[in-house]
Structures are given as C-alpha cells and as structure tokens.
C-alpha cells in the first residue's frame, strides 16, 4: 500500500497557508491532527492485514536541491529555515508512525520527479539530509532514486544505520530506451 506524504500540503503552500488560521492556530495543532489521522488509518489497515506500507514523498527531495534552498532563503515570507522545516517534518513523520504495530514495515520513497523525457522538479544528492533522514526518521526502508546523476553519489549511504534498509532505484523508467547493464 502506498500513502501520500503527511507534509505534502504543508510544504506545497506558502508559509502559513496550508490550513485556515481559524481552524489551526499553528503548525503544531495541524500536524497533531494529521498525525492522529495517520495513526488511525495505519491501525485500520493493519487490522485488515496490511504489514507493509510505503509513503511516497518527493517533497523530501527538495531539501537536496541547492536551487530550492536558495529560493527558500530569498523568500521573505518564510518564517523558518529549511533545516528547521526538515527537522519538524521528521518529528511529524515520527508522530504519524508512533503508534504503529511493531511488525508493520514502513518505507519512504524519495524521488525528484519522473516525467516524460526526464522532466523533474528537484535535483541534488542526499548528502545534506542523509544523516537526519536515515538516523532520525523512524522508518524501516528508504526507496531512493539513483538512476540519473542528479541524485548524486552513494557516499550518503554511509549514514544509514545497520538496522535499516535501502532500495536503490538504479534502472530508469524515465526514458523509453532499454538500458545496457
């Protein structure tokens, strides 16, 4: 089963625009309600036999992109740094997953977009986020895009703890030609 990323709408909107202020006074309350919804949904799915879930989160790749990071810093409407946002999103993820049964395997898929002729929305290696993502996010497996040079090198994988898994996407689906292995 694949689920949408919990911070999807929060990250996609300008600071303070992901939710109505008359409903949520701050990110804390907004994140808490979404976390509760994820906890409930994961338990329902588990009770009905689900043992493996993948969260599709291309937004996390933005934190690998120098272009995005530069744009974020230049925007005077942003009240937090990208590092603060990433830290909050990791805590948010962990809250979403905090009540999952011990044998519910959770993975997160991080890519930079997979559109016709390799159009994408982000590029940059995992170097600047690897330690936080791999060591602080409470998931079992990382599904990582590595099929083009825009994903960087394999060095960030040194930060992956021994008790976690990584699946490397090294064969592309971005082009119609068969790759030579």
C-alpha positions as CSV (number, residue, x, y, z in Angstrom):
1,X,0.0,0.0,0.0
2,X,1.3,3.5,-0.8
3,X,0.3,6.5,1.2
4,X,0.8,10.2,0.5
5,X,3.4,12.1,2.5
6,X,2.0,13.7,5.7
7,X,3.6,17.0,5.0
8,X,2.6,17.1,1.3
9,X,0.2,20.1,1.5
10,X,2.2,21.9,4.2
11,X,5.3,22.0,2.0
12,X,3.4,22.8,-1.2
13,X,1.9,26.1,0.1
14,X,3.4,29.3,1.2
15,X,4.3,29.6,4.9
16,X,1.0,29.9,6.9
17,X,-1.3,28.9,4.0
18,X,-1.6,25.1,4.3
19,X,-4.6,25.5,6.6
20,X,-7.1,28.1,7.7
21,X,-6.0,30.0,10.7
22,X,-9.5,29.9,12.2
23,X,-9.1,26.1,12.3
24,X,-5.5,25.7,13.3
25,X,-3.6,28.4,15.2
26,X,-0.2,26.9,14.3
27,X,1.6,24.0,12.6
28,X,1.7,22.1,15.9
29,X,-2.1,21.6,16.0
30,X,-2.3,21.0,12.3
31,X,0.5,18.4,12.4
32,X,-1.1,16.8,15.5
33,X,-4.4,16.2,13.7
34,X,-2.8,14.8,10.6
35,X,-0.6,12.5,12.8
36,X,-3.8,11.2,14.6
37,X,-5.4,10.5,11.2
38,X,-2.3,8.6,10.1
39,X,-2.2,6.6,13.3
40,X,-5.9,5.7,12.9
41,X,-5.5,4.8,9.3
42,X,-2.4,2.7,9.8
43,X,-4.2,0.8,12.6
44,X,-7.3,0.1,10.4
45,X,-5.1,-1.1,7.6
46,X,-3.1,-3.3,10.0
47,X,-6.2,-4.8,11.5
48,X,-7.2,-5.7,8.0
49,X,-4.0,-7.5,7.2
50,X,-1.6,-4.8,5.9
51,X,2.0,-5.4,7.0
52,X,4.0,-3.2,4.6
53,X,3.3,0.5,3.7
54,X,5.3,2.8,1.6
55,X,5.0,6.6,1.9
56,X,5.6,8.4,-1.4
57,X,7.4,11.6,-0.6
58,X,9.0,13.5,-3.5
59,X,8.9,16.7,-1.3
60,X,11.8,15.5,0.8
61,X,14.0,15.7,-2.4
62,X,13.5,19.5,-2.3
63,X,15.9,19.5,0.8
64,X,18.6,18.1,-1.5
65,X,18.2,20.9,-4.1
66,X,20.5,23.9,-3.9
67,X,18.1,25.8,-6.2
68,X,15.2,25.2,-3.8
69,X,17.3,26.0,-0.8
70,X,18.5,29.3,-2.3
71,X,14.9,30.2,-3.3
72,X,13.7,29.4,0.2
73,X,16.3,31.7,1.8
74,X,15.4,34.6,-0.5
75,X,11.7,34.4,0.2
76,X,11.0,36.9,3.0
77,X,7.6,35.2,3.7
78,X,9.3,32.1,5.1
79,X,9.4,32.2,8.9
80,X,11.6,29.1,9.3
81,X,14.9,27.9,7.8
82,X,14.9,24.8,5.6
83,X,16.8,23.0,8.3
84,X,14.0,23.9,10.8
85,X,11.4,22.7,8.4
86,X,13.2,19.4,7.7
87,X,13.6,18.8,11.5
88,X,9.9,19.5,12.1
89,X,8.9,17.2,9.2
90,X,10.9,14.3,10.6
91,X,9.3,14.8,14.1
92,X,6.0,15.0,12.3
93,X,6.7,11.7,10.4
94,X,7.7,10.1,13.7
95,X,4.4,11.2,15.3
96,X,2.4,9.8,12.4
97,X,4.2,6.4,12.9
98,X,4.5,6.4,16.7
99,X,1.6,4.0,17.4
100,X,2.1,1.6,14.6
101,X,2.4,-2.1,15.5
102,X,6.0,-3.3,15.7
103,X,5.6,-5.7,12.7
104,X,4.2,-3.0,10.4
105,X,7.1,-2.3,8.0
106,X,7.2,1.3,6.8
107,X,9.3,2.6,3.9
108,X,9.6,6.1,2.4
109,X,10.1,6.7,-1.4
110,X,12.1,9.8,-2.3
111,X,12.5,10.8,-5.9
112,X,12.9,14.0,-7.8
113,X,10.0,13.6,-10.3
114,X,9.6,11.1,-13.0
115,X,8.0,12.8,-16.0
116,X,8.3,12.3,-19.8
117,X,11.8,12.8,-21.1
118,X,13.2,13.0,-17.5
119,X,11.5,16.3,-16.6
120,X,11.9,16.8,-12.9
121,X,11.3,19.3,-10.1
122,X,14.4,18.8,-8.0
123,X,18.0,17.7,-8.2
124,X,20.8,17.2,-5.8
125,X,22.4,14.5,-3.8
126,X,21.3,13.2,-0.4
127,X,24.5,14.5,1.3
128,X,23.0,17.4,3.2
129,X,20.0,15.4,4.5
130,X,21.2,11.8,4.8
131,X,22.2,11.8,8.5
132,X,18.8,13.3,9.6
133,X,16.7,11.2,7.3
134,X,18.4,7.9,7.9
135,X,19.1,8.2,11.6
136,X,16.2,10.3,12.9
137,X,13.2,9.3,10.8
138,X,11.6,6.2,12.2
139,X,11.0,4.1,9.0
140,X,12.4,0.7,8.1
141,X,13.3,1.2,4.5
142,X,14.3,4.0,2.1
143,X,13.5,3.7,-1.6
144,X,15.9,6.1,-3.2
145,X,16.2,7.4,-6.7
146,X,19.7,6.8,-8.1
147,X,19.0,6.3,-11.8
148,X,20.5,9.6,-13.1
149,X,23.4,11.8,-12.0
150,X,21.0,14.4,-10.5
151,X,20.7,12.1,-7.4
152,X,24.4,12.4,-6.5
153,X,26.8,9.7,-5.3
154,X,26.5,6.8,-2.9
155,X,28.5,8.4,-0.1
156,X,25.4,9.5,1.9
157,X,24.5,5.8,2.4
158,X,27.3,5.6,5.0
159,X,24.9,7.3,7.3
160,X,22.3,4.5,7.1
161,X,22.1,2.6,10.3
162,X,22.6,-1.2,10.2
163,X,19.0,-1.8,11.3
164,X,17.5,0.0,8.3
165,X,17.2,-1.0,4.6
166,X,17.7,0.9,1.4
167,X,16.4,0.0,-2.0
168,X,18.3,1.8,-4.8
169,X,16.4,2.8,-7.9
170,X,19.3,2.4,-10.4
171,X,17.4,1.4,-13.6
172,X,15.4,4.3,-15.1
173,X,11.8,4.4,-16.2
174,X,12.4,8.0,-17.4
175,X,13.4,7.1,-21.0
176,X,11.8,4.6,-23.4
177,X,15.2,3.1,-24.4
178,X,16.4,-0.2,-22.8
179,X,19.5,0.4,-20.6
180,X,22.7,-1.6,-21.1
181,X,23.7,-3.3,-17.9
